[in-house]
Amino acid sequence: MLDSYFPILILTAIAIVLALLLMTLSRILGPFRPNKHKLNPYESGMDPVGEARERYSISFYLVAMEFIVFDLEVVFIYPWAVRYLDLGLGTFISMMVFITILLVGLLYTLKKGTLDWDLKTNKI
């Protein structure tokens, strides 16, 4: 039984050894010339302003949650769309209910203004 896992263990060992070898070689052979600009923190094309412990706006978290919800929607819809002709009417109706619920949620968030980043306060 363990014989079937042996090739996977060999491949994992080779991958780990190769990764460690390449990281070590890049550290040894690569140039290391630090200066003030290279050592400064840099994020998203903008220089950091303020403390790292500042609080984010609630809008950031709301948009992130909406992204996750609609990303999961795509995960459920793609397999259904691929097998659409093979599935029955019940699956079609359940998918339409699913899409309708998500559409109602999107309309709700649009009405509340959570996607309007120009507003100073959100109507949550």
C-alpha positions as CSV (number, residue, x, y, z in Angstrom):
1,M,0.0,0.0,0.0
2,L,2.8,2.4,0.8
3,D,4.5,1.6,-2.4
4,S,2.0,3.8,-4.3
5,Y,3.1,6.8,-2.2
6,F,6.8,6.3,-2.8
7,P,7.0,8.3,-6.1
8,I,5.2,11.2,-4.4
9,L,7.6,11.2,-1.5
10,I,10.6,11.1,-3.9
11,L,9.1,14.0,-5.9
12,T,8.5,16.0,-2.7
13,A,12.0,15.4,-1.5
14,I,13.5,16.4,-4.9
15,A,11.4,19.6,-4.9
16,I,12.4,20.6,-1.4
17,V,16.1,19.9,-2.0
18,L,16.0,21.8,-5.3
19,A,14.2,24.8,-3.7
20,L,16.8,24.9,-0.9
21,L,19.7,24.6,-3.3
22,L,18.5,27.4,-5.6
23,M,17.7,29.7,-2.6
24,T,21.2,29.1,-1.2
25,L,22.9,29.6,-4.6
26,S,21.0,32.9,-5.2
27,R,22.1,34.1,-1.7
28,I,25.8,33.1,-2.3
29,L,26.2,34.1,-5.9
30,G,23.7,37.1,-6.2
31,P,24.7,40.7,-5.6
32,F,23.8,42.2,-2.2
33,R,24.0,46.0,-2.3
34,P,21.6,47.4,0.1
35,N,20.9,51.2,0.2
36,K,18.4,53.5,1.8
37,H,15.9,53.2,-1.0
38,K,16.0,49.5,-1.3
39,L,15.5,49.0,2.4
40,N,12.5,51.3,2.7
41,P,9.1,49.5,2.9
42,Y,7.2,49.7,-0.4
43,E,3.6,48.6,-1.0
44,S,1.3,48.8,-4.0
45,G,3.3,51.4,-5.8
46,M,2.9,54.0,-2.9
47,D,5.2,55.0,-0.2
48,P,3.8,54.1,3.2
49,V,2.3,56.9,5.2
50,G,1.6,56.8,8.9
51,E,1.8,53.9,11.4
52,A,1.4,50.3,10.4
53,R,-1.2,49.8,13.2
54,E,-3.7,52.3,11.7
55,R,-7.2,51.0,11.4
56,Y,-8.6,50.3,7.9
57,S,-12.0,51.6,6.9
58,I,-14.9,49.1,7.2
59,S,-15.4,49.6,3.5
60,F,-12.3,47.7,2.8
61,Y,-13.5,44.6,4.7
62,L,-17.0,44.9,3.2
63,V,-15.6,44.9,-0.3
64,A,-13.3,42.0,0.5
65,M,-16.3,40.0,1.8
66,E,-18.3,40.8,-1.3
67,F,-15.4,39.7,-3.5
68,I,-15.2,36.4,-1.7
69,V,-19.0,35.8,-2.0
70,F,-19.0,36.6,-5.7
71,D,-15.8,34.6,-6.3
72,L,-17.6,31.6,-4.7
73,E,-20.5,32.2,-7.0
74,V,-18.3,31.6,-10.0
75,V,-16.9,28.4,-8.5
76,F,-20.5,27.1,-8.3
77,I,-21.7,28.4,-11.7
78,Y,-18.8,27.1,-13.9
79,P,-19.3,23.4,-13.3
80,W,-23.1,23.9,-13.6
81,A,-22.6,25.7,-16.9
82,V,-20.3,23.0,-18.3
83,R,-22.9,20.3,-17.5
84,Y,-25.9,22.4,-18.2
85,L,-27.4,20.2,-21.0
86,D,-26.9,17.0,-19.0
87,L,-28.7,18.2,-15.9
88,G,-32.5,18.5,-15.5
89,L,-34.9,21.3,-14.9
90,G,-34.6,21.0,-11.1
91,T,-30.9,21.9,-11.3
92,F,-31.7,24.9,-13.6
93,I,-34.4,26.2,-11.2
94,S,-32.1,25.8,-8.2
95,M,-29.3,27.7,-10.0
96,M,-31.7,30.5,-10.9
97,V,-32.7,30.7,-7.2
98,F,-29.0,30.8,-6.2
99,I,-28.3,33.6,-8.8
100,T,-31.4,35.5,-7.7
101,I,-30.3,35.5,-4.1
102,L,-26.9,36.7,-5.0
103,L,-28.4,39.4,-7.2
104,V,-30.6,40.6,-4.4
105,G,-27.5,40.7,-2.1
106,L,-25.6,42.8,-4.8
107,L,-28.5,45.2,-5.2
108,Y,-28.7,45.5,-1.4
109,T,-25.0,46.4,-1.1
110,L,-25.2,48.8,-4.0
111,K,-28.2,50.5,-2.3
112,K,-26.3,50.7,1.0
113,G,-23.3,52.3,-0.9
114,T,-20.6,49.9,0.3
115,L,-19.0,50.0,-3.1
116,D,-18.9,53.8,-3.3
117,W,-15.4,54.6,-2.1
118,D,-15.8,58.3,-2.7
119,L,-18.3,58.7,0.2
120,K,-16.8,59.5,3.5
121,T,-19.4,57.6,5.5
122,N,-21.2,54.4,4.5
123,K,-24.9,53.9,5.3
124,I,-24.4,50.5,6.9
